[in-house]
Amino acid sequence: MLTPFAELPLSKELKTQIARLGFETPTEVQNAAIPPGMAGKDLFATAQTGTGKTLAFLIPAIERLLLQLEKKTTHGRPTVLVLVPTRELAMQVAKVYDELAPRKLGPAALIIGGENERQQIRQLKAGARIIVATPGRFEDLLERRMFKLDKIELLVLDEADRMLDMGFVPAIRRIVRQLPKTRQSMCFSATADPSVASVVEEILRQPVRLSFGHTQRVIDTVKLQVYDVDQNQKMGLLEKVLGAESGRCLIFVATKRSTERVGEKLDRLGFNVAVIHGDRSQSQRNRALDSFQRGKAQILVATDVASRGIHVDDITLVVNYDLPNIPEDFIHRVGRTGRAGNTGVAVTFCTPVERRDLAKFERVLQSKMERMNAPKDLVREERSRPVDTTKLRFQQVQQVKSKGKGRSSRPGAFLLEGESMQRYASN
């Protein structure tokens, strides 16, 4: 049975903040993880995306910081360190902390790449009690001795499996070596494969182990649908699907270039859309996420850079415009909807050449997707066609004065002679 937040042994101030944000009953992960977390025990929890892991570690962290303040054992240095794999997730965790923590604790120090470094250093020197960081930028500042970690009492590794996938293990090990040996550590992961377990054994000491559901399955609150569609009919189908949806939608595509193309076409169709991918600057990504989170943009088009770390309570639809490469990415994509007990729909577009891949996903996920019938009147996009050079007409190019008619002063220029084309190379 789940114990309401009001009945948990939390401080009055934190209970007030939790109630103000509208949280009444914890999720299973929160219900199981908060008590050992508050008791100072190491913790290793595996759970599906969208099960409320952020509050599961932030509530014990905030309780610790409030207790330090009450006992006047603060040292002007951070005592909680949260490491996450992506900038978007770091911003989300810091935002939740700033909303949840009583004002007297002050804001979190957000240490991520792509943002103003001086501002981040000022946050630390201003006495931030908690750091939320990505390993790369954090280790860079640490190597330059911008701060010390000798007062860290709690280390949190969020989405540990993703950090391993992204190659952050060496950086994490170097960071951990500089932490006090006497500390509490909490690790949250979507999977518990051997590589994750190996790192956990190095960092955690006799941890409480928690596991919730099948981490290779989509949570039950998400309805899975699939459309068989030709590649050049995807945009027509997307327009139909979005036209029937009134809530906020997240669309995943395979490449940065496709992200821009799909975003531009939706914009021309009159949809309010924002775009995010790895080639956009951090300020552009921040503006896109903010626009989506505030509801200014109904649709966010993204590559997998956004499949983790985005938490918007009322995303009602996720569209896999392109199929992801691996089942784990599929889980994290569709996990952006159906969160915190809400329901959602995840629609996947499958081309004829992807049917085998889709069948493999269903076997791994142990879930059969509902087959939907695509409308028969879908518009087909014009595909690029080979250029018929015999029909080309070129304007006269600059002539080389001393060499006579018919030569260009530019290397490799094309000139027209009757109905044929001749390429000259300048001497």
N, C-alpha and C positions, 0 to 999 in steps of 0.2 A: 504494500500500500504506500502511496506517495504522501509524504508529510507536507502540508502547506508551508510556504515560506514563513508565515506568521508564527508557526509553532516550532520552527528551528531555533537552536540556541545562538541566535545572531544578535548583534547590538541593536539597540532601538533605532539609532541613526541609519543603519544599513537597511533595516526592515522598512523604515519610512521611504528610503530611496527606491527599494524594490517595489513597494506598493505604488509609488508615484509613477513608475514606469509601466504599471499595469500587470506585473507578474504576480500570480497568486499561487499556483502549484508548480513545483519543479518538474522537469522531465526526469525520466528514469536515470539518465546519466548524472544529472545534477543531484538527484536524491541520494544516489549511491556514493558519489565522489566528494560532495561537500563535507560530510562528517569526518572521514579520514583526512581530508585536506586541512580542515580546521584543527585536527588533532596533531598536525605536524608530521604525518606519515608520508613516506614516498608513495607515489601512485603511478600505475601504468594502466591506462584505460584505452580500450579499442571500441570504437562506436562508429556508426554510419554518419555520413554528412547530414547536417540539419537536426541533430539531436540535442543541441544546447551545450556543447562543450565549453564555449567561451565563459559562460556564467559559472560553470563547474569549477574553473580555476580562479576566476576573478573574485568570486565571493570569499573564498578562504584568504586570498591575497589582501583584499580590502580589510577584512577582519584583523589580519596580522598588522597592517599598517595603523589601524585605529588603536590597537592595543599598544603599539610602540609609542604612539602619540600620548596616550593616556599615562603610560609609565615614564614618559619623557626619556625614552632610550633611543631617540633618533640622533643621527650623527651628521646630518646635512648631506648625506650620501645615499644613493639608491640602495634599497634592501630587497627589491623584487626585480627579477629579470625575466622577461617573456621573449623567447625567440620564435619567430615564425618564418615560413619560406618566402612569402611574397610581400611586396609593398602594399598591395590592396588589402591583404589580410591584416597586416600591421596597423594600417589606418583604421580598419574596422574595429580591431581589438582596443586600440587607444580611444576610439570614439565611445565604445561601450563603457570602458572604464571611466571616462570623463563624465558620462551621464549617470553612472551608478555610484561612484564614490562621493561621499560627503565633501562639500566644497573645501573644507579646511585641510583636506589632504593634498589639494592642488592638482594640476593636470599631469598626465603621463608625459614622459620624454619620449618622443617618437624619433627613432634613429633608422632612417631608410635612405637608400640611394635616390638620386634624382631630385632631392629637396635641398633647401638652403642649409649648408653645413654649419654656418655660424649660428643660425637660429637654433639648431639642435644642440650645439655646445652651450648656448646660453640657457636652454632649458635645463641642462644638467647642472650648470653652475648656479642656477636659481634654486636648487634644492629639490629637484624632482625625486619622489620616493620610489617610483616604478619606471622601468625602462621597457618599452616595447620596440623590438628591433628585428631587422633582417640580418643574418650573419655577416654578409659582405661588408656593408657600411659600418656595422658595429665593430668588427675586428679591425677595420682600417683606423677608426678613431682610437681604439684601444692600443694599437701598436704605436700610435703617436702620443700616447700617454695623456690623452685628453681627460681621462677619468680613471678611477680605481674601482675595483670590484671586491675589495676586502670586507665590505659590510653586507654583501648579498646573503640573504637568509633563505630566499626561495627562488628556485629556478624552474621555469615552465618551458617545455618544448611542445609547441602546438603543431599539429600536422607533421609529426616526425617522419612519417613515410615519405611525404612530399619533399622534405628537406634532404632526405637520402637520395631521392630520385634526381634532385637538382645539384647533387655533388657537394653539399654543404658539410658532410661529415668531418673532413679534416679541420675546417674552420670551427665547428662545434667543439671538437676535441680540444683544440688550442684554447678556446674560450673557457671551457670547463676547467682546464688545468689552472687557470688563474682565479678560480672561485674558491672560497673557503671550503675545506673538506667537510666541516660540520655545517650542514645546510639541509633544507628540504628540497626535493626535486619531484616534479610532476610531469608526466609525459602522456600526451594524447595523440592517438594515431587512428587512421581509418583502417589500417591493416596491422597484423602482428606477424608478418613474414620473418624468416630467419635474419635478414639483414637488419630489420628494426630491432628484433630481440637482442641481437649482438650489441648494438649501441646502448640499448636500455640497460643491459647488464653492467656496462662500464660506468653508467651515470647514476643509476638508482641503487639504493641499498634496501634489501628486503621489502620490496614494494607491495602494496596492496594491488592486486590485479583484478581489473573489472573488464567485462566483455558484454556488449549489448548487441543482440541480433547478429545477423550474418553480414559481415562487412563487405561481402562481394555481391550483395543484393541491394536493389533500390528500396527505399523505405516504403511502407505500405500506403502512405498518404499520397503517393504520386501515381497517377494513372498513365500507363505507357501506351502510346499509339504509334503506328507506322504507316506511311504512305509509300507505295511503289510509284516512282515517278522518273521520267527521263530527265537527264541533266538540264536540257534546255527548257524544261517546263517548271523548274524549281521556283523561279521567281513568280510565275503565275500562280502556283499553288500557295506560295507564301502570302501573296496578296489576299487570297481567299481565306486562308487560315486566320490571318491577322484581322481581316475585316469582320470576322465573327467573334472577335475577342475584345472585351472592354477593359480588361485589367492590364497590368504591366507585364511585358514580355521580354524574355532574354533569348537572343538568337546566337547560336554558335556556328562559326564557319571555320574552315581549315586554315586559311592563310590570311596574312595581313592585307594583301591586295584584294582578296575577295571581300574582306570586311568593309573596305572603303567602297567597293563596287556595290555591294548589297545595301549599304547605308545610303549611298547616293540615290539608288533607284527607289528605295522606300521613301526618301525625302521628296523625290519628284512625284511620287504617288500620293503625297499629302500626309504621310505619317510623321509624327513627332519623334525623331530618332536621334540617339547619341551613339558614338562609335568609340571603341577602345581596342588597342592592340599594342604589341611590343615596340613598334617604331614611333609611337606617339610620345611626346615629352611627358614628364610626370605631371606638369601643370595641366596639359590637355587631358590626361587620363583622370586627374582629380576633378576637372570640370565636368567631364562626361559622367563619372560616377555620381557626382553631386546632383547633376541634372536628373539622372535616373532615380536616385534615392528620394529626391524632393518631389518627384512626380512631374517635373517640367517636361521630361522626355518619357513617353509611354514605352518606348522600345529601346533596348540596348543591344547593339550588334557587337560581338566580341570573338576573339580567338580564345584558346584555352587559358590564356593569361588571366582571364576573369572567372574561370570555373571554380576557383577557390578564393575565399576571402570576401566574396560579395554576399552581404546579408541584407536583403530588403524584405520586410515582413510579408508583403502582399504581391510577390511575383506569382501570377496565376498560370503562366504558360512558359515553358522552355521549348525552343525549337532547335533540333539538331539539323541545321540546314545541310551540313556535311557530317558524315559519320566520323566519330573520333577514331584514333588509332588503336586504343586499347580499352578493355572493359572498365578499368579503373577511372579513366577519364570520362566515360559515359556516366558512371555513378556520380562523380563530382559535378558534372554538368547538370544532370537532372535533379541533383540534390539542392539546387538553388530555389526550387519550388517545393511546396508541401512541407514547409518547415514549421517547427514548434506546434505540431498538431493540426495545422491548416492543410487543406487539400490542394492539389495542383495537377496539371496535365503536362506531360512531356511528349512532344511530337517529333518523330524522326523521319527524315526524307531518305529513302533508299533507292538508289539507281539499280538497274539490272546487274551491273558488274559488282555491286556490293552485297548481293543477296547472301552469298556464302559467309561474308564477314558478319552480317546481321545474325545469321543462324548461330555462329560461334558466340556472339555476345549473349544471345538468349540461353545457350547452354551454360556459359560461365555464370550468368546472373540467375540462372534457374527461374527464369520468368519468361512467359510468352506475351509478346506485345499484341495488342488488338490491331488487326488489319483494317485499315480504313480505305474506302473507295475514293480515289481522286476524281474531281469533276472532269467530265469529258471535254469541256469547252476551254481547257487551259490554254493560255497564249504561249506560243513557242518563241523563245528569244532568237533573234537573228544571230547566226553564227558567223564568224569571220570567214570570208571566202578568198581564194587565191586571186591575186590581182592579174587581170588580163593586160599584159604590157602592150599588146598590139593596139589597144584602144586608148592608150595614154596620149595626152597632148601636153607637151612641155612648153612653157614660155621660153622665149629666147634668153639664154644665159649670157652673162658678160663675155664679150669677145676679147681674145688676145689681139691687141692692135696690130702687132707685127706679123702674126701667124695666119691671118686671113679668116674667112668665114667658117663657122662650124666647129671651132675649138673653144673650150672653156678654160678660164684661168684657174679654176678650182680643181684639184686632183679628184679623180673618180667621178666627175659630173656626168649625167646622162643627157644625151642630145637626141632629137628626133630627126630621122631621115626618111621621109615618106611615111610608110606604115610600119617601119621597123625602128628599133632602138639600138643605138651604137654607143658603146662606152669608151670614152677616151681617158687615157692616163697622161697627165701633163708631163712634159719632158723637163 
